[in-house]
């Protein structure tokens, strides 16, 4: 019997049915796009109704219920539930972005002008846009406007300070006297010194905020905003509710606890990433070769290292060097790295396993949950090759 030469490619007899099946797939893809377009139109209507009735963009209970129902339906229909959840979550992210320029109910209808000190910066621009979408009059006080500061701050109901970390306290002390009922707020990623400075320079209501995201986000849906009550917390309720309407999740914390947590979440983590980058540079291997040989998880780790160095070095220098406490924390990290290295030098396999289990016990059930969550992240990383 004569066998087809595999080097020639698919047999001619397979071309016709393949073409027919591909045409059917193309037709289904067009139907999917039509349905997605319809979904976005419905999302726009939902967003308008939310704005009219003072409802937040992000509704976690609705989202959880909907995902659970769709997963159950997928199982009944023999579809992979994870696939359906992935598609729906991607649709929801697009839906939130689709609502980014819709109006919001104004929580403080009689508030005087909102003045953003540093309004030309990226974070200042983001909060300025959100406040305008909510119907507030917004003014900006930037580097070249200090000769007009009293004029710009006249009658202000909110003063939002959004300047680099190392300038925040100095800028707060430059502010002229504010109206007694004006809410003074900062957006700095450290809270101890800025909140203390605000309480010193302004006898009225004070609130510390830390947006736990970069200024390049499309919207605040699902983003976390930490807040530190300062003085007269009832006077800042309207702003917190406004931020919640924008879709953010709020987390109250003391200035001391915030700064300690940020030492771990930001300063130590960013410094470790900086050290990883420095090590890669000194090893001087081909990055393309590392990527070609990388598993999805190592590729994702390289992505997380590399993204730091695509950003503003001054910002990360400020974050890492913002406090002597950060240096002390990083020194403790260095000591623990040395402790782990000593186990490696000694070739002490049992000590390594013991420490490994100790760490696993600290993570507890979160370790298994993180394992599950990471599957989708790694799958996404693998599709980017």
C-alpha positions as CSV (number, residue, x, y, z in Angstrom):
1,X,0.0,0.0,0.0
2,X,1.3,3.5,-0.9
3,X,1.5,5.9,2.1
4,X,1.3,9.6,1.8
5,X,4.5,11.5,2.2
6,X,4.2,13.4,5.6
7,X,6.5,16.2,4.3
8,X,3.9,17.2,1.7
9,X,1.5,18.4,4.5
10,X,-2.3,17.6,5.0
11,X,-3.9,15.4,2.4
12,X,-6.0,17.1,-0.2
13,X,-9.1,15.2,1.0
14,X,-8.8,17.0,4.4
15,X,-8.8,20.5,3.0
16,X,-12.5,20.7,2.1
17,X,-13.9,19.6,5.5
18,X,-11.3,21.7,7.3
19,X,-12.3,24.8,5.3
20,X,-16.0,24.1,6.1
21,X,-15.3,23.7,9.8
22,X,-13.2,26.9,9.9
23,X,-16.0,28.8,8.1
24,X,-18.4,27.6,10.8
25,X,-16.0,28.7,13.5
26,X,-15.6,32.1,11.9
27,X,-19.4,32.4,11.8
28,X,-19.6,31.6,15.5
29,X,-16.9,34.1,16.3
30,X,-18.9,36.8,14.6
31,X,-22.0,35.8,16.7
32,X,-19.8,36.0,19.8
33,X,-18.7,39.5,18.8
34,X,-22.3,40.6,18.2
35,X,-23.3,39.3,21.7
36,X,-20.3,41.1,23.3
37,X,-21.3,44.3,21.6
38,X,-24.8,43.9,22.9
39,X,-23.5,43.2,26.4
40,X,-21.4,46.4,26.3
41,X,-24.5,48.4,25.3
42,X,-26.4,46.9,28.2
43,X,-23.5,47.7,30.5
44,X,-23.6,51.3,29.4
45,X,-27.3,51.5,30.4
46,X,-26.5,49.9,33.7
47,X,-23.8,52.5,34.3
48,X,-26.1,55.3,33.6
49,X,-28.7,54.0,36.0
50,X,-26.1,53.5,38.7
51,X,-25.0,57.1,38.3
52,X,-28.6,58.4,38.5
53,X,-29.4,56.4,41.6
54,X,-26.1,56.7,43.5
55,X,-25.0,53.0,43.2
56,X,-21.4,52.0,43.1
57,X,-19.8,50.7,39.9
58,X,-18.5,47.6,41.7
59,X,-21.1,45.3,43.3
60,X,-19.2,42.4,44.8
61,X,-22.3,40.4,46.0
62,X,-23.8,40.6,42.5
63,X,-20.5,39.6,40.9
64,X,-20.0,36.6,43.2
65,X,-23.6,35.4,42.7
66,X,-23.4,35.8,38.9
67,X,-20.1,33.9,38.7
68,X,-21.3,31.1,40.9
69,X,-24.5,30.7,38.8
70,X,-22.6,30.7,35.5
71,X,-20.1,28.1,36.8
72,X,-23.0,25.9,37.8
73,X,-24.7,26.3,34.5
74,X,-21.4,25.5,32.7
75,X,-21.1,22.3,34.6
76,X,-24.7,21.3,33.6
77,X,-23.9,22.0,30.0
78,X,-20.6,20.1,30.0
79,X,-18.5,23.3,29.6
80,X,-15.3,24.0,31.6
81,X,-16.4,26.3,34.5
82,X,-12.9,27.9,34.7
83,X,-13.2,28.8,31.0
84,X,-16.6,30.4,31.5
85,X,-15.4,32.3,34.6
86,X,-12.3,33.6,32.8
87,X,-14.4,34.9,29.9
88,X,-16.9,36.5,32.3
89,X,-14.2,38.2,34.4
90,X,-12.6,39.6,31.3
91,X,-16.0,40.9,30.2
92,X,-16.5,42.5,33.6
93,X,-13.1,44.2,33.5
94,X,-14.1,45.7,30.1
95,X,-17.5,46.6,31.5
96,X,-15.9,48.6,34.3
97,X,-13.6,50.4,31.8
98,X,-16.7,51.1,29.7
99,X,-18.2,53.0,32.6
100,X,-15.1,55.1,33.4
101,X,-16.5,58.3,32.0
102,X,-20.1,58.0,33.3
103,X,-21.3,60.5,35.8
104,X,-21.7,59.7,39.5
105,X,-24.1,61.0,42.2
106,X,-22.5,63.9,44.1
107,X,-22.3,63.0,47.7
108,X,-21.7,66.5,49.0
109,X,-24.0,68.7,46.9
110,X,-23.1,71.9,48.7
111,X,-19.4,71.4,48.9
112,X,-17.1,74.3,47.9
113,X,-14.5,73.9,45.2
114,X,-12.2,70.9,45.4
115,X,-8.5,72.1,45.1
116,X,-5.9,69.5,44.1
117,X,-2.4,70.5,45.1
118,X,-0.4,68.7,42.4
119,X,-3.3,68.4,40.1
120,X,-1.1,68.2,37.0
121,X,0.5,65.0,38.2
122,X,-0.9,61.7,37.1
123,X,-2.6,60.8,40.4
124,X,-3.9,64.3,40.8
125,X,-5.3,64.2,37.2
126,X,-7.1,60.9,38.0
127,X,-8.8,62.2,41.1
128,X,-9.6,65.4,39.4
129,X,-11.3,63.5,36.6
130,X,-13.3,61.4,39.1
131,X,-14.4,64.5,41.1
132,X,-15.5,66.3,37.9
133,X,-17.5,63.2,36.8
134,X,-19.2,63.5,40.2
135,X,-20.2,67.1,39.6
136,X,-17.6,69.0,41.7
137,X,-15.9,72.2,40.8
138,X,-12.2,71.3,40.6
139,X,-9.2,73.7,40.8
140,X,-5.5,72.9,40.5
141,X,-2.7,74.4,42.5
142,X,0.6,73.4,40.9
143,X,4.3,74.3,41.2
144,X,3.9,77.6,39.4
145,X,0.7,78.7,41.1
146,X,1.8,79.4,44.7
147,X,1.6,83.2,44.2
148,X,-2.2,82.6,43.6
149,X,-2.6,80.0,46.4
150,X,-4.9,82.1,48.5
151,X,-7.1,82.9,45.5
152,X,-7.3,79.2,44.5
153,X,-8.0,78.0,48.0
154,X,-10.7,80.6,48.7
155,X,-13.9,78.9,49.8
156,X,-12.4,75.4,49.3
157,X,-14.5,72.5,50.6
158,X,-11.7,69.9,49.9
159,X,-8.0,70.3,49.5
160,X,-6.3,67.1,48.2
161,X,-2.5,67.1,48.3
162,X,-1.0,64.8,45.6
163,X,2.7,65.5,45.4
164,X,5.9,63.4,45.6
165,X,6.5,61.7,49.0
166,X,9.6,63.8,49.8
167,X,7.7,67.0,49.1
168,X,4.4,66.3,51.0
169,X,5.2,67.6,54.5
170,X,6.9,70.8,53.1
171,X,3.9,71.5,50.8
172,X,1.5,71.0,53.6
173,X,3.4,73.6,55.6
174,X,3.2,76.0,52.7
175,X,-0.6,76.0,52.6
176,X,-2.2,79.3,53.7
177,X,-5.0,79.0,56.3
178,X,-7.9,77.0,55.0
179,X,-11.6,77.5,55.6
180,X,-12.5,76.0,59.0
181,X,-14.8,73.3,57.6
182,X,-12.5,72.4,54.6
183,X,-11.5,68.7,54.5
184,X,-7.7,68.4,54.1
185,X,-6.5,65.1,52.5
186,X,-3.2,63.7,51.3
187,X,-2.6,60.8,48.9
188,X,0.9,59.9,50.1
189,X,2.0,56.2,50.3
190,X,3.3,56.9,53.9
191,X,0.8,58.1,56.5
192,X,2.6,58.9,59.8
193,X,4.4,62.1,58.9
194,X,1.8,63.5,56.4
195,X,-1.2,62.9,58.8
196,X,0.8,64.5,61.6
197,X,1.6,67.5,59.4
198,X,-2.0,67.9,58.3
199,X,-3.2,67.9,61.9
200,X,-0.6,70.5,62.7
201,X,-1.3,73.0,59.9
202,X,-5.1,72.7,59.8
203,X,-7.5,72.8,62.8
204,X,-10.4,71.5,60.7
205,X,-11.2,68.0,59.4
206,X,-8.3,65.8,58.2
207,X,-8.1,62.5,56.4
208,X,-5.2,60.4,55.1
209,X,-5.7,58.4,51.9
210,X,-3.4,56.0,50.1
211,X,-4.6,54.7,46.7
212,X,-3.1,51.2,46.5
213,X,-2.8,51.5,42.7
214,X,-0.9,53.4,40.0
215,X,-2.3,56.5,38.3
216,X,-2.6,54.6,34.9
217,X,-5.8,52.7,35.9
218,X,-8.9,53.3,33.7
219,X,-11.2,53.3,36.7
220,X,-11.3,52.6,40.4
221,X,-13.4,49.4,40.2
222,X,-12.0,46.9,42.7
223,X,-9.1,49.1,43.5
224,X,-8.1,49.4,47.2
225,X,-7.9,52.8,49.0
226,X,-6.5,52.8,52.5
227,X,-7.7,55.5,54.8
228,X,-6.5,56.9,58.1
229,X,-9.0,59.0,60.1
230,X,-7.4,62.2,61.3
231,X,-9.8,64.8,62.8
232,X,-13.6,65.0,62.7
233,X,-14.1,61.7,60.9
234,X,-17.8,62.5,60.3
235,X,-16.7,65.4,58.0
236,X,-14.9,63.0,55.7
237,X,-17.8,60.4,55.3
238,X,-19.0,62.0,52.1
239,X,-15.6,61.6,50.4
240,X,-15.3,58.0,51.5
241,X,-18.8,57.3,50.2
242,X,-17.9,59.0,46.9
243,X,-14.8,56.9,46.5
244,X,-16.9,53.8,47.2
245,X,-19.3,54.9,44.5
246,X,-16.4,55.1,42.1
247,X,-16.0,51.3,42.7
248,X,-13.1,51.3,45.1
249,X,-12.8,49.1,48.2
250,X,-12.0,51.1,51.4
251,X,-9.8,49.8,54.2
252,X,-9.5,51.7,57.5
253,X,-6.1,51.5,59.2
254,X,-4.1,53.5,61.7
255,X,-1.1,55.5,60.4
256,X,1.3,53.2,62.4
257,X,-0.1,50.0,61.1
258,X,-0.3,51.4,57.6
259,X,3.3,52.4,57.4
260,X,4.5,49.0,58.9
261,X,2.4,47.1,56.3
262,X,3.7,49.3,53.5
263,X,7.2,48.5,54.6
264,X,6.5,44.9,53.8
265,X,4.2,45.4,50.8
266,X,6.1,48.2,49.1
267,X,9.5,49.1,50.4
268,X,10.9,45.7,51.1
269,X,9.2,44.1,48.1
270,X,10.4,46.8,45.7
271,X,13.9,46.7,47.2
272,X,14.0,42.9,46.7
273,X,12.9,43.4,43.1
274,X,15.6,46.1,42.6
275,X,18.2,43.6,44.0
276,X,16.9,40.9,41.6
277,X,17.3,43.3,38.7
278,X,20.8,44.2,39.8
279,X,21.7,40.5,40.1
280,X,20.4,39.9,36.5
281,X,22.4,42.8,35.1
282,X,25.6,41.6,36.9
283,X,25.1,38.0,35.6
284,X,24.7,39.5,32.1
285,X,22.9,36.7,30.5
286,X,20.7,37.1,27.3
287,X,17.2,38.1,28.4
288,X,15.8,36.6,25.2
289,X,17.5,33.3,26.0
290,X,16.1,33.4,29.6
291,X,12.6,34.0,28.2
292,X,12.9,31.3,25.6
293,X,13.8,28.8,28.3
294,X,11.4,30.0,31.0
295,X,8.4,28.2,32.4
296,X,5.2,30.3,32.7
297,X,5.9,31.0,36.4
298,X,9.5,32.2,35.7
299,X,8.3,34.3,32.8
300,X,5.7,35.9,35.1
301,X,8.5,36.5,37.7
302,X,10.6,38.2,35.0
303,X,7.6,40.3,33.9
304,X,7.1,41.5,37.5
305,X,10.8,42.4,37.9
306,X,10.9,44.1,34.5
307,X,7.8,46.2,35.0
308,X,9.4,47.9,37.9
309,X,12.2,49.3,35.7
310,X,9.7,50.6,33.1
311,X,8.6,53.1,35.8
312,X,9.8,56.3,37.5
313,X,13.0,55.6,39.5
314,X,12.5,58.7,41.6
315,X,9.1,57.4,42.8
316,X,10.6,54.0,43.9
317,X,13.6,55.7,45.5
318,X,11.1,57.8,47.5
319,X,9.0,54.8,48.5
320,X,12.0,52.7,49.6
321,X,13.8,55.5,51.4
322,X,10.8,57.2,52.9
323,X,11.4,56.1,56.4
324,X,14.3,54.8,58.6
325,X,11.9,52.0,59.6
326,X,12.1,50.8,56.0
327,X,15.9,50.5,56.2
328,X,15.5,48.5,59.5
329,X,13.0,46.2,57.9
330,X,15.2,45.6,54.8
331,X,18.1,44.9,57.1
332,X,16.1,42.2,58.9
333,X,15.2,40.8,55.5
334,X,18.9,40.7,54.7
335,X,19.6,38.9,58.0
336,X,16.9,36.3,57.2
337,X,18.3,35.8,53.7
338,X,21.7,35.2,55.3
339,X,20.1,32.7,57.6
340,X,18.6,30.8,54.7
341,X,21.9,31.0,52.8
342,X,23.7,29.4,55.8
343,X,21.3,26.4,55.5
344,X,22.3,26.1,51.9
345,X,26.0,26.4,52.7
346,X,25.7,23.7,55.3
347,X,23.8,21.4,52.9
348,X,21.3,20.9,55.7
349,X,18.3,19.4,53.8
350,X,16.3,18.7,57.0
351,X,16.7,22.3,58.2
352,X,15.5,23.5,54.8
353,X,12.4,21.2,55.0
354,X,11.7,22.3,58.5
355,X,11.8,26.0,57.6
356,X,9.7,25.3,54.5
357,X,7.0,23.7,56.6
358,X,7.1,26.5,59.2
359,X,6.5,29.0,56.5
360,X,3.7,26.9,55.0
361,X,2.0,26.7,58.4
362,X,2.1,30.6,58.6
363,X,0.3,30.8,55.2
364,X,-2.1,28.2,56.3
365,X,-5.2,27.7,54.0
366,X,-4.2,30.7,52.0
367,X,-1.4,28.7,50.4
368,X,-3.8,26.3,48.7
369,X,-6.0,29.3,47.7
370,X,-3.0,31.1,46.3
371,X,-2.1,27.9,44.4
372,X,-5.6,27.9,42.8
373,X,-5.5,31.6,42.0
374,X,-2.1,31.4,40.4
375,X,-3.2,28.8,37.9
376,X,-5.2,31.4,35.9
377,X,-2.3,33.9,36.1
378,X,0.1,31.4,34.8
379,X,-2.2,30.3,32.0
380,X,-2.5,34.0,31.0
381,X,1.3,34.4,31.1
382,X,1.7,31.3,28.9
383,X,-0.6,32.8,26.2
384,X,1.6,35.9,25.9
385,X,4.5,34.0,24.3
